[in-house]
Amino acid sequence: MAQNKDTAAREAAESPPVKEGGAPPAGQQQGIRIDTSALKSSYCNVVSGNSTREEVVLTFGVNQDWDMGPQPREIQLHHRIILSPGAAKRLLDLMTKLVHDHEGRHGEIK
């Protein structure tokens, strides 16, 4: 059993990165295989966060009362993502680029 895991890990490390479309994802390192078999998507329109010295915590949810006035009555929380500070910094850089690109194509987000 351990030999199968070692073999699988070695093959994944030696394989070029592949995503569902079959092409390597842009910006990915060589030799990393991206497994999307357990990937789930969900819509969120609310995010909050906090941090400690060791981690950054982001909580995502849905305000289903968004059209009912300025004060939401209920927000359903769906996901909590815990990141290292380094991963949070990379996420910040990625989000900054994505928002900048979006605004370049569609106008300023207000």
Sequence and secondary structure as in RCSB ss.txt:
>XXXX:A:sequence
MAQNKDTAAREAAESPPVKEGGAPPAGQQQGIRIDTSALKSSYCNVVSGNSTREEVVLTFGVNQDWDMGPQPREI
QLHHRIILSPGAAKRLLDLMTKLVHDHEGRHGEIK
>XXXX:A:secstr
 HHHHHHHHHHHHHS    TTSS  TT  TT     TT       EEEEEE SS EEEEEEEETTTTS SS S E
EEEEEEEE HHHHHHHHHHHHHHHHHHHHHH    
